[in-house]
Amino acid sequence: MDRLRSLTRMSIAKQVCLLAAMTGVLVLASPGRAADAPSVKTALGLRPQQADVEYDMPDVKALDAKTLEQCKVTLAKDGKASGWIVNGPAGQPLRRFMDSDGDGEVDQYSYYKNGLEVYREFNSNKSSKVDQFRWFNFGGTRWGVDTNKDGKIDVWKQISVEEVSRIAVKALISQDASLLAPLLVTKDDLKHLGIQGNLESKLLAAVADPAPKLRKAVASSKIIHPRTIWQRFDATPPAVVPGDSIKAAGDVTVYENVMAIVDYGNPMNPGLVHVGELVRIGDVWKMTSLPVPMEGTAFQLEPGLIMNDPLLSSGKDAAVPDVSATSEEQELVEQLQKLQASPPAANAARPAWEKYQKSVEAVLVKLINKAKTDEARNLWTRQLLDTIAVAVQSGTDPSGLARLKKLESDISKADPKSPLAAIARYRTMSAEYTVSMLEAGKDDEAKQKIHDRWLASLEEFLDTYPKADDAPDVGLQLAMELEFAGKTEKATKRYQRLVDDYADSPAGIRAKGALKRLDLVGKPLLLAGPSLAGGTLDVKQFRGKLVCVVFWDTVNEVCKEDLTPLKGLYDSYHSDGFEIVGVNLDPVKTGVGPYLTQNGVKWPQIHEPGGQEGGPGIEFGVMVVPTMFIVDREGKVLNRNATINDLKTILAEKLAKK
């Protein structure tokens, strides 16, 4: 720190360069003097310590003198706090560096996207490194702390269920158990909740040794690989477990069976990752089990330990007869746990799996019948619905569809407008669609009729259960299906309803992007992002050329098929004023460069972390890849959903050989 303070007499520009390289900390030298302000290039050269931050990042190397002159670094003062704000050519804030306590050192570093602060890192204890990281606005709700100053988050002060599911998938993909460590329930967490004894032991055992368990979980997985993309999370509504029913210090709020939806290369058939039960501890959601891909016949959906086992365990308070378990109920829970711990071998014949499945269902039905409260009854019923639906859709037990329909009918008769009825309806219709499409085989006419019925069932669901937890996802699925069917007007109305009714949900945000994409024709295309070659790539820099913007990834087969004709058109027309801009939607860029080199791709590429859930993918609501825009010489969109044949036709018309 003495070395840092000795630099206060330097010009701020020199300090920025030297100290950013040395420690990541800036020191202010007389912040009231304009001459001390850092240059635009220097200020924009600093980067967040956390990798998953989406922020505006102009290419300072590519900025011409006039544009660079329009960017300003201005003094900012607020009481004893002072620093600088960096504004772009349009006056929008890009960065802010502040000394919040007037000690002459910058201790807050803020990054902006679309004019709003999305990320801030700060030094809370006057050491030489930042130790806290917060995401705001578009960035989310996270607030993490690096206790040992190694650049990694060790403790979360705030994080949502959705963000936990995203990190859980990232941990599976990267095999980085350190990402999960601050999200796993600990002994101190359980002490805070007042959970002890047998339940405490079970919870700690469930999250112990995460590294080898992560490796085992993905050893033969087809849906978890480096190009897998987290799309959204799914869960039944949160539930409150009465504190006195589990001898806790107070009521405990949990999500049971949280799932993450992922795109592993087939957007029309997404994969599922079981994140499991999450428990709320203050402003943080903690995992009580480890994530695992939901695939293959070996997977078995397990109940949450807090939500299920404690309600019926022998350690419960016998003075609460309404929720205490009888010896028969305890035996049923133990029987269920033994079944779930010993499923048939993965390569077992279907009859063995069907027999096993019916055994599990039989125990759940008995638990439903023995339940003393509506809460417990709904709990076991949701478990039964999920168990049957997973078995049907995974192909483990297609015969379960009849039982699923019967269960839905019984639930609907009891209370047709209940949340449980909505869950049952969606699980049943999804399973029915899967089975019907498989039975149709190669009969395209039959598949079309099945698909038409599917669209009608989605609309009926939304009309019947507009406030259901599944409603945003159902609405997005319906809008997508209508768009793919060429029913643009109806799709637009559905996307707009999502924006109006669920603006802050993942589905609402993606729908907003889809509306922007559908309205592109005839308008200037505003698209810029980080270039794989470094800096920022902006489509505007190709004004005067005919441009094809291609959203793609390295996994999709259609993208691979389109690559050869695209290369041919690029070679034939590039010298005549044709350019291609690739927007790669792989979740990470690690394998993109080698793929482009191997396939001889020459055109420039934009890439932002997160795949379809990041940057341009969200901004334009891209639902499938490849998606192609064709932009004329004036920068206006000619076609927002072009095919290779469309591109050939337009090139022949606009750039005809003389």
Secondary structure, DSSP 8 states (H G I E B T S, - for coil): -HHHHTTTTS-HHHHHHHHHHHTS--B-S-TT-GGGS--HHHHHT---SSS--------TTT--HHHHHH-EEEEEEETTEEEEEEE-TTS-EEEEEEESSSSSB--EEEEEETTEEEEEEE-SSSSSS--EEEE-GGG-S-EEE-SSSSSS--EEEEB-HHHHHHHHHHHHHHT-HHHHGGGB--HHHHHHHT--HHHHHHHHHHTSSHHHHHHHHHTT-SS-STT-EEEEEE----EEE-GGGTT-SS-EEEEEEEEEEEESS-TTS-EEEEEEEEEEETTEEEESS--EE--STT------TTTTHHHHSTTS-TT-TTT---HHHHHHHHHHHHHHHS---TT--HHHHHHHHHHHHHHHHHHHHH--SHHHHHHHHHHHHHHHHHHHHHTS-TTHHHHHHHHHHHHHHH-TTSHHHHHHHHHHHHHHHHHHHHHHTT-HHHHHHHHHHHHHHHHHHHHH-TTSTTHHHHHHHHHHHHHHTT-HHHHHHHHHHHHHH-TTSHHHHHHHHHHHHHT-BTSB---EEEBTTSSEEEGGGGTTSEEEEEEE-SS-HHHHHHHHHHHHHHHHHGGGTEEEEEEE--SSSTTHHHHHHHTT--S-EEE-TTGGGSTHHHHTT--SS-EEEEE-TTSBEEESS--HHHHHHHHHHHS---
